[in-house]
């Protein structure tokens, strides 16, 4: 095997990176938000921008809106903890303080005690970086009658649905913005709107096909040299710029959940 497409998430990519580096196999990650995957070696590429930039922007966004008592929930999952750390540092470096900030286990599904603590502290803005179980946290807050403005790093249709209204009005930030034509064709073929990473996966296939066509090879060294020479790629996810490590860089945008659907905020 010369080429691997995937994985999707930071923990699995971190586990696989040493192996593909030692075997000189090209690995193109789809939605890895960790900061250092593409830097592991010359053979690791990432179509998804590092999430820490978006996390910093979200923290600044919360403070700019004037919230006085901010709550923050993170988890011990590597990507989720990384976003927690960036947000906490950004807020504290500004001179502000977090009313309540806690990191739970990656498997935690009972947030009631923590949410009651935040409710009693008068938290008016809640930032969720525990992406895996953010729907559960939001739903439990709703059940408790705790109604802070919720902010998140990633929000998808499944989480919004599973939160059963708990994420209504939540504000997220993302780099996932498939083009209109791609979204239309995707919906016609699969009967649903593109979910997180659909456009990135499509772009990876076409980018690798282009690399093979241009070089006339499937040799990892030849493909790596070609991919490292690219500065930009115009695909269905828009124009993507790559840094010297093969890490995608794309400006994120804010969006809000309105009537169970996400709407881009200007």
N, C-alpha and C positions, 0 to 999 in steps of 0.2 A: 504494500500500500504506500503510495507516494503522497496522497492528499487526504486529509480528513476535514470534513465540513462540520463545524460544531466544536465544542459543546455550546449550550446556551448560557449557563450560569457560572459565576465566579468559582465556587468550591470545586466543581468538577474540572474546570479548566486549569486550576492551580495544581490539581492532582495529576493531570495528564501532561502538562507542559514539560516536566523533566524528561519524560519518556520520549515524546516526539522530538525534543531537542537532541537527545542522545542518538536517536535513530534517523535524524535528518529528514523528518516527515513534515510537509507543509500542513499546518493546522490553521484554519480560518474560522475564528469564533463568530457567532451570530449576535448574541446579546450579552456579552460579558462586560459588566460595568466596573469591574475592578481596575485599579490604576496601573498595574504592572504586568499584565498578561503578555502584551505585545513585546515587552522588553525582556522576556525570558530568554529569547535567542532569536537568530535570524529567521527561523522557520515559523514563528508564531505571529499571526496577524489578527486584528480585531476590527470588525465592521461597526462596532458600537462605541460611541464616545465614552470615556471614563465618567462615571456618575458623580465624582467628587466636585466637579465644577458646577454641575446643576445643584448639588446639595448646598454648596456655598451660596449660590444665587437664591435658593429657596430660603435659607436662613436670613439673608439680607432683606428679602422680600417681606418676611414676617415682621422683622424689626421696623422696616420702612412703613408698615401699615399701623404702627403705633401700639401694638399689643404690649401690655405691661407684665403680664404673668404667663410665661410660656412653659408648657409641658413638653417633654421629649421622651419617646419610647423607642428603644433600639433592641436588638437581639444579638446573641453571640455568633450567629451565622456570619461568615467573614465579610460578605458584601454589605450586609445590613449594619454590622458594627462599624465598618469603615465610613458609612454615610452618617451614622450617629456621631462618630468622633469629629468629623468635619463640621457638622452643624453645631455641635457643642463648642468647639474651638472658635468658630466664627462668631457666635453670639457672645462668648466670654471675652474674646479679644476686643470686641467693640465696647466693652465696659458694662454690658448688660448682664443680668443674672437669670438663670433658669429657675423657675419656681419648683419644679419637680423634674428630675431626669433620671431614668433608670434603664439598665440593660437587663433583659430577661433571657431565659434560655431560648434556643432556636425553636423548641417544640412547645413553648408556653402557649396555652389557649384560654387561660383564665386570667383576665386582666382586671377583674372587678375591684380587688383590694387596691391596686395601683390607681385605678380610675377614681375611686372614692377619695383617695388621698389627694388627687389633683383637684377634684371637685371642691373639697374642703379648703384647699389652698387658693381657690378662686381663679384657677387657670382659665384664661380666655382664648388661648391659642394652643392647639395640640399638634405637634409634629410627629408623624409616624414614619419611622424608617424600618420597622419590622414588616417588610413587604409580604412575607409569607403568610402572616396571620393578621394583617392590618384590617381585613374585613371583619374578623372576629372582635378585635379591639373596638372598632367603630360601632359595631352592632351592640356590644355590651354597654358602651357609653350611652347609646340611644335608650337602651332598656333602663338605665339608671337615671335618665332624665338629665344627663350631663351633656350640655350642648356648646362646647367650645368651637371656634372655627378650626376645622381640621386642614392640615397641610401634609402633603406626602411627596415622596420622590418618584414613585411609580404608582399609577392607578390603571388597572385594566378592566375590561368589561366583566370578567368573571368575579373579580373582587367587589366591584360596584354592585353586581347582582346579589352576591352572597352576603353582603353587608345589610341587605334588606332595608335600605333607606338610610343606614348609618353614615354613608359616605356622600349623601346628598349635600351639595354646596362645597364639598372638599375641593381644595386647590392643589393641583399636581404640577410637576415640571418634567419635561421629557424631551427626547431628541427623536422620538418616533413620529414621523410625519410622511406617510406614503402619499404619492401623488394621486390626483383625482382619477386619472385613467386607470392606474394600477388598482386602486380601490374598487372601481366599477367592475373591472374584469374579474377581480378576486371574488367579489360578492356574487357575480353571475355564476362563477364556477363552483364555489363552495357553499353558497347560500348564507354567508355571514360576512361581517366586515373584517378586514385584516386585523389580526391581533399583534401584540408586541413582537417585533422581530420578523414579521412576514416580508416586509420590504427589504430588510437587510439580507435575509436568506436568498431572496430572488436576486439581489445585486451581487452577492457572493458567487452564485452560479455563473452569472454572465461575466463577471470580472475574471474568474478562473478560466472560463471558456475563451475569453479574449486573450489571456496570457498564454494559453496553450496554442491558440491560433497564431499569435504573433511570433512566438518562439519556435513553434513547430515541435515542441517537446513537452513531456510530462515529467521530466527530471526535476526534482526538488530544487537543486541549485539554480538551474535556468529559470524556473518559475519564481524563486525567491528574488533573484537579481532583477527580473522584470517588475515584480510587484513593488520592490523597494524603490524602483525608479519612478513610480507613479506619484504625482503630487496631488492630483485631484481625479475624481471619478464622478461622472454625471449619470445617476441611475434613478430608479423609481423612488428612492428615498431622498432625492434632491442631490445637490452637489456636496460631495464628501471630500474633505481634505485629509491627507495622511501625513503624519509626522515621520521622522527618520526611522522610527521603530515599526512602522506599519500599523499604527494606531489611528483609527478614524477620529476626526475632530469635526464636530457639527454644533452649531448654536442651538441650545435648548429653547423651549418656549413654555409659557404657563397656560394651563387650561383648568376649567372648573366643571364639576359634575352638576348638570342641570337636567332635572327630570330623568335621571338615570343614565344620561348620555354625557359625553365630554364635549365641551365647547372651548375653542381656543380663545384665550384672553389677549387683548391687544396690550 
